[in-house]
């Protein structure tokens, strides 16, 4: 058995600090989980010359430009090697990547959670996110009743699926909570059949929300979480903190996102994206 080191071209994008390695799916990566685990590592992963190494995941993107609008098949492999059904900021970065290659300001992003329509306006990308669901089957929960404002491992949470499951807790001040200390028990609580992202949110005087998220698959806090931002607004509407269909600003540490959660229609997530750099990364190919 011999081991041949090969390199493939990749790009690095981020949406409000939620950063991703982007790989054209036409490139051969025999072991995607191992590739993601190695190159997303925050200590030894991809290095573009900035202070922040690694990434929150790898986007494997297959561009199908013959369609109008162009379509992108998106697979997100997370740092722990798992595949996420949906990622709002990842889908926005996928749209930006495809727009850079096609010149189109409208794209369709195919994800395991469904097909999402994206619109490009400069560096700003708006993507449809589907309808949030509190149904126990959809979250999913290991019980038959919805989970709304109940204690789970010391946090009062509301469970909602916005492409992936979230446990949203409204607190007075998100920065006053030791997220890394309290989140793992909630993320792995028995009530969440597949685990859950843990989202802290606090309502500001102007009606916006501050947000922090501990993401499953990353197994730590991220600078931004798009599905989490949508979950904040969906849960806030459910518990009476928000009314109407107007856009709501949600601010994770990485920047501001605009969320709409209309009645009877898909939610939307809007915010900036940035193409950081291009480079090449090693892929281990085993041959006999």
N, C-alpha and C positions, 0 to 999 in steps of 0.2 A: 504494500500500500504506500503510495507516494502522496505528498501534499503539495499542491501548487498554489501559490498565492497569486490571486488575480485582483485587479482593481476595477471598480465601476464608477462612472460619473454620478454624482448626486448633487442635489441642491439643498439649501437650508432656508426654511421660511418660518415666520412666526406670526401669530395673531394675538395682539396684546400680551406678548410674552410667552404664550403657549407655543412652544417651538417644536419643529418637526424636520426630520431628514426626509427628503423627497426622492424617491427612486422610480424611474420609469420602469413599469412592470415588464417591459421587453428585455430588461437586463436580467441575466441569470443569477439568482440568489438561492442556492439549493436549500439553505437552512435559514429561513426568514426569522424564526424566533431567536436563534443564536446571533444573527446579524444585528437584530434590534437590541438584544441584551448587551452586546459588546459596545456598539457605537452610541447607545443612549446613555451609557454610564456617565454620571456627573463628575466623576473623578478622572476617568481615563478615556472617555468617549470622544466623539467628533470635536475638533478644535478648529475654529475659524479665526483664531487670533483675538477673540474677545475674552472677557473674564469668565464667561459661562460656558463650560464644556458640556457635552452630552446633549440630550434632547428628551422631550416628553413622549416620543414615539417615532415610528417610521411609517410614512405614507407610501405604499406601493400603488402607483397610479397608471392605469391603462387608458390612454386617450383614444377615443373613437371619433376622429374628426369628420368622418363622412356624414354624420348626422347633423341636423340643423334644429336647434343649436347643438354644438359639439357636446359629447357625453364623456364623462370620466368615470371609470370603475375604480372605486377607492377601497383599499384594504389598509386598515390601521393596525400595525403590530406594536404593542406596548412594550415598555422596558422589561417587563417580566415574561415576555414571549407570548402573552395572550393576545387575542384579536378582539377589538372593541367594535360593537355593532354600529356605533355612531360617535362622532366627535364634531361638535359645532365649529370650533376654531380650525380643526383639521380639515373639515370640508371647505371652509372659507379659504384656507391655504391651497387646497387642491384646485379650487376654482381660479385662484390667482395664478397658479402654476400653468394651468391650461390656457388661461387668457393670454399669458406671456407667449405661448406657443401658437395660438390660433388668431389672436387679435380680436376675438369675440368678446362682447360685453355681456353675454348671456350664455349660461352653461347648465347642463344637467349633471348632477353628481349621483352616481349609483352607489349606495352603501348597503350593508346587510340590513339596516333598519328601513330601507326604502329609497326611492329616488327623490332627490332634493334639487329644487330650482335655485340657481344662484345668479345674481346680477352684480356687475362690476361698475364702479364709478371711481376712477382713479385708483388710489390705494385702498379704497373702501369696498368691502364685499358684504352683500346682504344675502342670506341664505334662508330658505324655508326649512323649518325644523319639524314639521308634522304636528299633530295635536297631542299635547301632554295628556297622560293618563294616570289616574289614581287607582285604577282597578287592580285588585290584588293579583289577578292573573298576568297583567301587563307589567307590573313593577319589576319582577314578581315578588309576592310575599308568600310566606309559608302558612298562610291562614286565609280565610274566606272574607274577612272584613277589611275595608280600607284602613289605612293608618294615617290619621290626621291629628296632629298636636298630641301625641302620646310620648310618654317617657320611654326611651330606649337607651340603656346603659348610661343614664345620667343626663342625656340631652332630650329636650322636648322637640320631637321631629315630626315632619310630614313627609310621607313617601310618595314620590311621583316619578314616572318614567318619561323622559324627554329624548328618547333614543337609547338611553342607558338609565339604570336606576339611580335615584338620588334620595338621600335622607337630608331634608332641609330643616335647619334649626334657626329660628329667629332669636337673636340675642341683642343686648343693649349695645355692645361694642365688640365687633369681631376681633379687634386687636387685643382685647383683654382676655381672650380665651387661648389656652395652650392647645392649639389644634392637633399637633403631633401627639400630644398625650391623650386626648379624649377621643380622637377619631377612630383609631384602629378597632376599639371594642364595638363601636356603632357599625363600622364598615363590615365587620364579620358577625354581627348579631344574628341569632338564629332566625329572626323574623324575616330577614332578607335572604331569599332562597339562593340568589346568585351573588350575594354581597351588594354593596352600594357605595357610590361616592358620597362623601359627607360634606355638606355645604353649610357654612355659617353665613348668616346675612343680618345686617342691622339697617333699619330704616333711618334715613337722614331727614333733616327738617324740610328739604325741598322735594321730598317724595322719591328721591333716588335711593338706591341700596348699595351698601358696601358688601363685598363678598370675599370669602376665602373658601378654598376647596381642597380637601384631601381626596385624591383620585385613586380608585382601585386600578391595578395594573401598573401605575406609577408607584403606588404605595408610599405616597408622600404628598406634600402640598405643591401645587402648581401655581404659576403666576397668573393663570387665567384658565377658566373652564367655561366654554360656550354652552354646552348642555346644562351645566350647573347654573349659569346665569338665567337661562330660560326656566329652569326649575324654580329659581327664586321667585320670579314673577308669577309663575303658575301657582305656586304654593301661597304666595302673598294674596292672590286673588281668592284662593280657596278659603283662607282664614280671615278675610275681610280687611287686609291691609292695603289693598289696591282695588279700585273699581274702574270700569270702562275699558276701552280698547286702545287708549292712547299709548304711544311708546313710553317705556320706562327705562331710565338709565341705571345700569348695574355696573359697579366698579370693582373688579378684582384688582389685585396689586399691579397687574400689568397694563391697566388702562381702562377706558370707558367703552361699554357695549350698550347698544340700543336694542331693547327687546319689545316685541308686541306679542300678546297672547289673546287673540280675539276669541269671542264666543263662536263655536262651530266652524272654525277654520284653522289653518296651520299657523303656528307661531313663527316669528321671524327673528333672526339674530343678525345684527349689523355691527361692523367695526372695521378698523384698519388692519391691513396685513403688510408684511415687509418681506421682500426677498433679500436675505442676508448675504449669501455667497454661494459659489459653486466650488466643488472640490472632487476628489476621488477617495474612495474608501476600499479597504481590503475585503475581499470575499474569499473564503477558504473553499477550494474545490478539491474533493478527494477523488483520486482515480487509481485504477489498478494497473 
